[in-house]
Amino acid sequence: MGKVAGNTAGGLEPTFKEGLPNLYCGILPLLLLIQLFASKEVRLREKLCTLGMLVFFMLSFILRQLDYIWHGFHFTNMIPYRFSFLFSFVVLVMAYRGYQLKKRPRWQVALSMVLFLGLAACSDQRLDPVFLIYNLGFCALYGGLLLAQKRPRKVVIEEEDGPTVQIIPLTGKETHRNRLTAQALLGVMALELAASVVVFGVHFGGTDISNYPNGKEDTVRVLEHMKELEADSPFYRAEFTHTQTLNDDALNGFSGITMFSSSVNVSVTKFMAALGYGAKPTYNRYSFEEASPVAALFLNLKYMISRNGTVRDSNLFQPVYNLGNVTLLENTAYLPLGFLTREELASLSVDDPSAGSFQFLNLLFQSATGLETPVYRQIDQYTASSDAQSISISQRVTSGYCSYTSEADTGDVSISFTVPQDGEVCLDLSASKRNSFTVYKNGESLLTETMSLDQMLSLGQCATGDEIEVAFRCKANETGRLEVTAAVLDSTVFQEGVRFLQQAPMEIQSMSSTSLTGTVEATESSLLYTSIPSNGNWHVAVDGVETEAVTVGRHTVTFSYHNDALRQGITVSLVALAVFLGLSALTYLPWKKGKFQRR
């Protein structure tokens, strides 16, 4: 509680992703709030309500159960206490109420200064010189100006009928002095605001915009060309081979795959992780990287855009347009938003123990196409080595797994293998310390990245005998594990499966953000697969009837989105509105004369 209270002081480093709530909203509001609690002009009920709200917010910052409820029954991964602005709102509203008080005895101003300094002393930064100067300086300035203000005085006059109280108004000189004091308060507030901006700028380095978005005008022109090519297409997806932000598609204005959202659906995240992309059920994002062509089949991915000036050799993604360092790649094995598959696909779960591996991709492809031959053939033999004597590899197996311990120096731990046959090679990488790594092909660097989550990466087309090395950078005094699994795509099996899935695409007739109508023709009982992210609110009907499988014949399929939580939200809002109107009616009924009501 003390640390949270200390965060109401100024001059502190703001919380950006993790840490205590940002409660600082100015020093003057806190002084005025304390004076409000000490004033007899404010009713006890008003003081208790204000104090109760502030204490409740404080407890919400401390008790995880309350924090969980505040965030919609969800624990945030980053940026905690997103409701903390309500604490500041209450402080500011009641501070204005305190500024309007008719009386402000000097002892109340002095008390507010002492109590504020007591709050500041609760901060972990109380011994920092900048923190001390900031809070002592502004507290002294505000306190001095508040003490300088003049208020009307009460005078008791003895008369024959008894003593009477008269209020002596301010003189012209005193009124002018108060105006100057108010202007000075405004000036100090502006100074404090400027100082707060400086403190924020010192601790936040900003964003480099020298190449943001990546590729700039060239990227814009390439995306415009892509949209011209697809002018008659109702829907398709595109992605960058390597993401710059976690919402690249929204930033650049096209339908993509990468997503960062506090309300991202966990089932979709599991599906993306099962396909080999950087995703985790407890995280609020999933990120696309150039990875498995099999995964691209099930994501409606038609284009990739490379922005680093290099394009990996591939028989599946072919360059169709280039401008500067930006190249548009088209998927030659493209599948639309929806298509018919074998019914066995319905039994495959993203919770399968093999999810996120090449075994899962084989199961996915086999279940959808009915082909028995695995589409991926894993490479079995690997070697692990280190380039520094200070790094010892304590466990080394030929399956591509090793554990290491580094001492005083940094260095690289490399896992290498030889490509056994021609084909598209894909890597499945895992690093416990989220190491940066570089992939080499026959001694030449292909790419350099930093691990965020376990993920797959495509190396493009490789030839028999190519030497692949994955060099992980290890920090000093670090112990971790590394794992590399590689597989080669069987192009014959892959193309046969693609031809099967392309036989029965869903043709989109109309589409909006909450509805879709399409037609599909089945030659046998099939399963209609779509890459529409679902959170349980999509309702699907075939020829107007909800069914498990698509029977033989031509059918009209309709998708409609109905948010069940919206009804609950409307109900809660209407009940709250009714309670509010009822309380308002009880308070302001003209025939109800309360003891606090003016006559």
Beta strands, then each sheet from edge to edge (+ up, - down):
strand 1: 153-157
strand 2: 164-168
strand 3: 237-240
strand 4: 259-260
strand 5: 278-279
strand 6: 285-287
strand 7: 301-306
strand 8: 317-323
strand 9: 326-331
strand 10: 338-341
strand 11: 376-378
strand 12: 383-386
strand 13: 391-396
strand 14: 401-406
strand 15: 411-418
strand 16: 423-431
strand 17: 436-441
strand 18: 444-450
strand 19: 455-462
strand 20: 467-474
strand 21: 479-489
strand 22: 507-511
strand 23: 515-522
strand 24: 527-530
strand 25: 538-542
strand 26: 553-561
sheet 1: 1+ 2-
sheet 2: 3+ 7+ 9- 8+
sheet 3: 4+ 6- 5+
sheet 4: 10+ 24-
sheet 5: 11+ 21- 14+ 13-
sheet 6: 11+ 21- 16+ 19-
sheet 7: 12+ 15- 20+ 17- 18+
sheet 8: 22+ 23- 26+ 25-
end
